[in-house]
Amino acid sequence: MLTVFGFGLRATIADVLYVVRRPRILVISLVSMFIVMPFVALVLALLVDPPRVALVALVTLALSPVPPTLLGKEHDPGGRASYGLGLTVTVSILSIVLIPALVLFLGSLTDNPFNVGFAAVARQVLLAVVLPLVAGMLVRAFLPRLAERVEKPFALVAKVVLLAAVVFVLVAAFPQFLEVLTARTVVAFVAFTVLGLAFGHIMAGPNPSESRVLALASSLRHPGIALAIATLNFPSMQFGAVIILYLIVGTIVCIPYMKWMQKRSATRLATNGKS
């Protein structure tokens, strides 16, 4: 919520509607995230055969929308902020309908009565994306000088709070974390992240800023919604530790990709400057 509010302090209506006004980009993004990646998760489940708790987490993550933390990933040299914000907002809102439909389809495909209510997804989307974003944009609209002054401090506070929350959950769930820390689970999460980066990067096209955002959106997913789906359908299983493991693995795997894209953007800017 802090991350999204901080981004709302510098966001505009044009940013929010960026993807909506570009149907081609929206369709490609939805296909990459909600068709390609769930298929990848099912294939990995068959090939790698991770523990059941990791398998459920992998599939539910593939069905989840963009994490709010993606909003800070597109501000490197050459990045396009509007695509990251527009994709986060649009996909989050569409997920209120898409996720229950995909979960029902998956249940019918595997002969399991999977289910997730619209209310559960809508609550997560409203609290994590819509309300804090609107609040930040209202501050920008009516108190622009205040928004400009507090934007960077808010971003720093959000990062510190997020890191503290991850550490707290990791410590609290450490015994379970050691149980899910298996070679097959790590391999499954690494493969999911790498394939998400590859498919998203390729499907977005030649524009490096768009390919970077879609690559991250395809490989990194909303842990809160994934946790809600998994817990609702498998209440006897504990998913906190395996979700934290996914976040750690995904972050580590994405670092080389981000550095590579930063170098590409810097080289492109230098080349354009000389020309």
C-alpha positions as CSV (number, residue, x, y, z in Angstrom):
1,M,0.0,0.0,0.0
2,L,2.9,2.4,0.8
3,T,4.6,1.5,-2.5
4,V,1.5,2.2,-4.5
5,F,0.6,5.4,-2.6
6,G,4.1,6.7,-3.2
7,F,3.8,6.0,-6.9
8,G,0.4,7.7,-7.0
9,L,2.1,10.8,-5.8
10,R,3.7,11.2,-9.3
11,A,1.2,9.3,-11.4
12,T,-1.3,10.9,-13.9
13,I,-4.5,9.7,-15.5
14,A,-2.6,9.2,-18.7
15,D,-0.3,6.8,-16.9
16,V,-3.2,4.8,-15.5
17,L,-4.9,4.5,-18.9
18,Y,-1.7,3.8,-20.9
19,V,-2.4,0.1,-21.5
20,V,-6.2,0.6,-22.0
21,R,-5.5,3.0,-24.9
22,R,-3.2,0.4,-26.5
23,P,-5.2,-2.8,-26.9
24,R,-2.4,-4.7,-28.7
25,I,-0.1,-4.3,-25.7
26,L,-2.9,-5.2,-23.3
27,V,-3.8,-8.4,-25.1
28,I,-0.1,-9.4,-25.4
29,S,0.4,-8.8,-21.7
30,L,-2.7,-10.8,-20.7
31,V,-1.7,-13.7,-22.9
32,S,1.8,-13.8,-21.5
33,M,0.6,-13.6,-17.9
34,F,-2.6,-15.6,-17.8
35,I,-2.2,-18.1,-20.6
36,V,1.5,-18.7,-21.2
37,M,2.6,-18.7,-17.6
38,P,-0.1,-20.9,-16.1
39,F,0.7,-23.4,-18.9
40,V,4.4,-23.1,-17.9
41,A,3.5,-23.8,-14.3
42,L,1.6,-26.9,-15.2
43,V,4.4,-28.2,-17.4
44,L,6.9,-27.6,-14.6
45,A,4.7,-29.4,-12.1
46,L,4.8,-32.5,-14.3
47,L,8.5,-32.3,-15.2
48,V,10.0,-31.2,-11.9
49,D,7.4,-32.7,-9.6
50,P,8.0,-30.4,-6.6
51,P,6.4,-31.0,-3.2
52,R,2.7,-30.5,-3.1
53,V,2.8,-27.2,-1.2
54,A,5.3,-25.8,-3.7
55,L,3.2,-27.2,-6.7
56,V,0.0,-25.4,-5.4
57,A,2.0,-22.2,-4.8
58,L,3.5,-22.3,-8.3
59,V,0.1,-22.7,-10.0
60,T,-1.6,-20.0,-7.8
61,L,1.3,-17.6,-8.4
62,A,0.9,-18.1,-12.2
63,L,-2.8,-17.1,-11.8
64,S,-2.1,-14.0,-9.8
65,P,-1.7,-10.4,-11.1
66,V,1.2,-8.0,-11.1
67,P,2.8,-7.3,-7.7
68,P,2.7,-3.6,-6.6
69,T,6.5,-3.7,-6.3
70,L,6.7,-3.8,-10.1
71,L,5.9,-0.1,-10.1
72,G,9.5,0.7,-9.1
73,K,11.2,-1.5,-11.7
74,E,10.7,0.7,-14.8
75,H,12.4,3.9,-13.7
76,D,15.8,2.9,-14.9
77,P,17.3,4.8,-17.8
78,G,15.0,4.5,-20.8
79,G,12.2,2.9,-18.7
80,R,8.6,3.8,-19.4
81,A,6.7,4.4,-16.2
82,S,3.3,4.5,-17.9
83,Y,3.4,0.9,-19.0
84,G,4.3,-0.4,-15.6
85,L,1.6,1.6,-13.8
86,G,-1.1,1.0,-16.5
87,L,-0.4,-2.7,-16.6
88,T,-0.5,-3.0,-12.8
89,V,-3.8,-1.2,-12.5
90,T,-5.5,-2.7,-15.5
91,V,-4.5,-6.3,-14.8
92,S,-5.3,-6.0,-11.1
93,I,-8.9,-4.8,-11.9
94,L,-9.4,-7.4,-14.6
95,S,-8.1,-10.1,-12.2
96,I,-11.3,-9.7,-10.2
97,V,-13.0,-11.5,-13.0
98,L,-10.1,-13.4,-14.6
99,I,-8.7,-15.2,-11.6
100,P,-12.0,-16.8,-10.4
101,A,-12.7,-17.9,-14.0
102,L,-9.2,-19.3,-14.4
103,V,-9.4,-21.1,-11.1
104,L,-12.7,-22.7,-12.1
105,F,-11.3,-23.7,-15.4
106,L,-8.3,-25.3,-13.8
107,G,-10.6,-27.1,-11.4
108,S,-12.6,-28.6,-14.2
109,L,-9.5,-29.5,-16.2
110,T,-8.0,-31.4,-13.2
111,D,-11.4,-32.7,-11.9
112,N,-10.8,-30.9,-8.6
113,P,-13.4,-28.4,-7.1
114,F,-11.1,-25.4,-7.0
115,N,-12.7,-22.1,-6.3
116,V,-12.0,-18.5,-5.3
117,G,-14.7,-15.9,-4.8
118,F,-14.8,-12.5,-6.5
119,A,-14.9,-10.8,-3.1
120,A,-11.5,-12.3,-2.0
121,V,-9.7,-11.0,-5.1
122,A,-11.6,-7.7,-5.1
123,R,-10.6,-7.0,-1.5
124,Q,-6.9,-7.6,-2.2
125,V,-7.0,-5.4,-5.4
126,L,-8.9,-2.6,-3.6
127,L,-6.6,-2.5,-0.6
128,A,-3.3,-3.2,-2.4
129,V,-3.7,-1.2,-5.6
130,V,-6.8,0.9,-6.2
131,L,-7.3,2.8,-2.9
132,P,-3.7,3.7,-2.2
133,L,-3.2,4.7,-5.9
134,V,-6.2,7.0,-5.9
135,A,-5.2,8.5,-2.5
136,G,-1.7,9.3,-3.9
137,M,-3.1,10.8,-7.1
138,L,-5.6,13.0,-5.1
139,V,-2.7,14.3,-3.0
140,R,-0.8,15.1,-6.3
141,A,-3.9,16.9,-7.7
142,F,-4.7,19.0,-4.7
143,L,-1.4,19.4,-2.9
144,P,1.3,19.1,-5.7
145,R,4.1,20.7,-3.7
146,L,3.5,18.4,-0.8
147,A,3.4,15.4,-3.1
148,E,6.7,16.4,-4.7
149,R,8.4,16.8,-1.2
150,V,7.2,13.5,0.3
151,E,7.5,11.3,-2.8
152,K,11.1,10.2,-2.3
153,P,10.8,9.8,1.5
154,F,7.7,7.7,1.0
155,A,9.4,5.5,-1.5
156,L,12.3,4.9,1.0
157,V,9.9,4.2,3.9
158,A,8.0,1.7,1.7
159,K,11.2,-0.2,0.8
160,V,12.2,-0.4,4.5
161,V,8.8,-1.6,5.6
162,L,8.6,-4.2,2.9
163,L,12.1,-5.5,3.8
164,A,11.1,-5.6,7.5
165,A,7.9,-7.5,6.7
166,V,9.7,-10.1,4.6
167,V,12.3,-10.6,7.4
168,F,9.6,-10.8,10.0
169,V,7.6,-13.5,8.1
170,L,10.8,-15.4,7.2
171,V,11.8,-15.5,10.9
172,A,8.3,-16.5,12.0
173,A,8.0,-19.2,9.4
174,F,11.6,-20.4,9.5
175,P,10.9,-24.0,10.5
176,Q,8.5,-24.3,7.6
177,F,10.9,-22.5,5.3
178,L,13.5,-25.2,5.9
179,E,11.0,-27.9,5.1
180,V,10.1,-26.4,1.7
181,L,13.7,-25.5,0.8
182,T,14.2,-28.5,-1.4
183,A,16.1,-28.8,-4.7
184,R,13.0,-29.5,-6.7
185,T,11.2,-26.5,-5.2
186,V,14.1,-24.2,-6.0
187,V,14.5,-25.6,-9.5
188,A,10.7,-25.1,-10.2
189,F,10.8,-21.5,-9.0
190,V,14.0,-20.7,-10.9
191,A,12.6,-22.2,-14.1
192,F,9.3,-20.4,-13.7
193,T,11.1,-17.1,-13.2
194,V,13.5,-17.6,-16.1
195,L,10.8,-18.7,-18.5
196,G,8.6,-15.8,-17.4
197,L,11.4,-13.3,-18.1
198,A,12.1,-15.0,-21.5
199,F,8.5,-15.2,-22.7
200,G,7.6,-11.7,-21.4
201,H,10.7,-10.1,-23.0
202,I,10.1,-11.8,-26.3
203,M,6.4,-11.2,-26.5
204,A,6.6,-7.5,-25.7
205,G,8.5,-6.8,-28.9
206,P,11.7,-4.7,-29.6
207,N,11.0,-1.8,-27.3
208,P,13.4,-2.4,-24.3
209,S,11.2,-0.6,-21.8
210,E,8.1,-2.5,-22.6
211,S,10.0,-5.9,-22.8
212,R,11.5,-5.2,-19.4
213,V,8.1,-4.5,-17.8
214,L,6.3,-7.5,-19.3
215,A,9.2,-9.8,-18.5
216,L,9.0,-8.8,-14.8
217,A,5.2,-8.9,-14.8
218,S,5.3,-12.5,-16.2
219,S,7.8,-13.8,-13.8
220,L,7.0,-11.9,-10.6
221,R,3.4,-12.2,-9.3
222,H,1.3,-10.9,-6.5
223,P,2.1,-13.0,-3.3
224,G,-1.0,-11.9,-1.4
225,I,-3.5,-13.0,-4.0
226,A,-1.6,-16.3,-4.6
227,L,-1.7,-16.9,-0.8
228,A,-5.4,-16.2,-0.7
229,I,-6.2,-18.6,-3.6
230,A,-4.0,-21.4,-2.1
231,T,-5.3,-21.0,1.4
232,L,-8.9,-21.0,0.3
233,N,-8.6,-24.2,-1.6
234,F,-6.1,-26.0,0.7
235,P,-6.8,-24.7,4.2
236,S,-4.9,-27.5,5.9
237,M,-1.6,-26.5,4.2
238,Q,0.8,-23.7,5.2
239,F,1.9,-21.5,2.2
240,G,3.6,-18.5,3.9
241,A,7.1,-20.0,3.9
242,V,7.0,-21.3,0.3
243,I,5.7,-17.9,-1.0
244,I,8.6,-16.2,0.8
245,L,11.0,-18.7,-0.9
246,Y,9.5,-17.9,-4.3
247,L,10.0,-14.1,-3.6
248,I,13.6,-14.7,-2.6
249,V,14.4,-16.9,-5.6
250,G,12.5,-14.7,-8.0
251,T,14.4,-11.6,-6.8
252,I,17.8,-13.2,-7.1
253,V,17.0,-14.6,-10.6
254,C,15.8,-11.2,-11.9
255,I,18.9,-9.3,-10.8
256,P,21.1,-10.4,-13.7
257,Y,18.3,-9.6,-16.2
258,M,17.8,-6.2,-14.7
259,K,21.5,-5.4,-14.9
260,W,21.6,-6.6,-18.5
261,M,18.6,-4.3,-19.4
262,Q,20.2,-1.4,-17.6
263,K,23.3,-1.8,-19.6
264,R,21.3,-2.0,-22.8
265,S,19.3,1.1,-22.0
266,A,22.5,3.0,-21.1
267,T,24.2,2.0,-24.3
268,R,21.1,2.9,-26.3
269,L,20.9,6.4,-24.7
270,A,24.6,6.9,-25.3
271,T,24.2,5.9,-28.9
272,N,21.2,8.2,-29.4
273,G,23.1,11.0,-27.7
274,K,26.1,10.7,-30.1
275,S,23.8,10.6,-33.1
